[in-house]
Amino acid sequence: MTVVFTGPMAAEIRAAVEAGEYASTSEAVRDAVRLWSTRRQLREQDVAELRMAWDCGLASGLVGPLDFSDLRRDARARPAGKSDGEHGG
């Protein structure tokens, strides 16, 4: 596999090696690929969690039209700092 870096990227990798952060440019690139792979896995997990939340929301049923006046009145009637689903203790 051949990888070509832009001048600034290559300079940054070489500087990290010269500073002793990595033993070689290959080691620096492997570290970058590991970080990239981890970020991809985390993104996939986030998407899976969002899909699950979406599915749960759909499965919870239709509420019908929202009356924002009622929502504001209910919010104002709640004690400060409390939201639905919060429990004291």
Backbone torsions as a table, in degrees:
resi	resn	phi	psi	omega
1	MET	NA	135.0	177.5
2	THR	-115.9	132.7	179.7
3	VAL	-123.4	133.8	178.7
4	VAL	-114.6	128.1	179.0
5	PHE	-106.1	153.0	172.7
6	THR	-67.0	161.8	179.4
7	GLY	-53.9	-49.8	180.0
8	PRO	-62.7	-37.2	178.5
9	MET	-66.0	-46.1	179.7
10	ALA	-61.0	-41.3	179.2
11	ALA	-63.6	-38.4	179.9
12	GLU	-66.7	-40.6	177.9
13	ILE	-64.8	-46.6	179.5
14	ARG	-61.3	-39.4	179.3
15	ALA	-63.6	-38.6	178.7
16	ALA	-65.2	-38.7	178.2
17	VAL	-67.6	-45.5	-179.9
18	GLU	-63.7	-30.3	178.6
19	ALA	-78.7	-5.9	178.4
20	GLY	88.1	8.2	179.3
21	GLU	-71.3	-29.2	179.4
22	TYR	-137.0	153.1	178.8
23	ALA	-77.6	-26.8	-178.2
24	SER	-154.5	166.4	176.3
25	THR	-65.5	-34.2	177.8
26	SER	-61.1	-42.3	179.0
27	GLU	-62.7	-42.0	179.1
28	ALA	-62.2	-43.3	-179.5
29	VAL	-67.4	-41.0	177.2
30	ARG	-60.6	-40.4	177.5
31	ASP	-62.3	-42.6	178.7
32	ALA	-62.2	-40.4	179.7
33	VAL	-67.7	-37.9	176.2
34	ARG	-61.8	-44.3	178.6
35	LEU	-63.0	-42.1	177.5
36	TRP	-60.7	-44.4	179.8
37	SER	-63.5	-42.7	178.4
38	THR	-62.3	-43.2	179.6
39	ARG	-62.8	-39.0	177.4
40	ARG	-63.7	-42.6	179.6
41	GLN	-63.4	-42.4	178.6
42	LEU	-63.3	-40.2	178.3
43	ARG	-63.0	-41.9	178.1
44	GLU	-62.2	-40.6	177.0
45	GLN	-63.3	-42.5	179.1
46	ASP	-61.0	-43.8	179.8
47	VAL	-63.8	-41.9	178.9
48	ALA	-62.4	-41.3	178.7
49	GLU	-66.6	-39.4	177.2
50	LEU	-64.7	-41.1	177.9
51	ARG	-62.1	-41.3	179.7
52	MET	-64.5	-43.4	179.1
53	ALA	-63.7	-40.5	178.1
54	TRP	-61.3	-47.4	179.9
55	ASP	-61.9	-40.7	177.8
56	CYS	-63.4	-40.9	178.0
57	GLY	-62.6	-44.0	178.2
58	LEU	-64.2	-39.6	-178.2
59	ALA	-71.3	-18.2	-177.5
60	SER	-73.7	-9.7	175.8
61	GLY	96.8	167.5	179.7
62	LEU	-85.2	140.0	179.5
63	VAL	-94.3	-33.0	-175.7
64	GLY	101.4	-171.7	-177.9
65	PRO	-65.0	145.7	179.2
66	LEU	-96.4	137.2	174.4
67	ASP	-105.2	104.7	-175.3
68	PHE	-65.7	-26.0	175.4
69	SER	-64.2	-43.2	177.3
70	ASP	-64.5	-42.1	179.3
71	LEU	-60.9	-44.7	179.1
72	ARG	-64.4	-42.1	179.7
73	ARG	-63.2	-43.1	178.7
74	ASP	-64.3	-41.7	179.7
75	ALA	-63.8	-40.8	179.9
76	ARG	-70.2	-25.8	-179.1
77	ALA	-78.6	-19.8	179.5
78	ARG	-73.7	147.1	174.4
79	PRO	-60.8	149.2	-179.2
80	ALA	-57.6	136.7	176.8
81	GLY	83.2	-1.0	-179.9
82	LYS	-109.0	141.2	173.2
83	SER	-130.6	165.5	178.9
84	ASP	-54.8	137.4	178.5
85	GLY	90.3	-10.2	177.0
86	GLU	-84.2	143.8	179.8
87	HIS	-122.5	138.4	176.7
88	GLY	-75.9	161.8	176.4
89	GLY	140.2	NA	NA
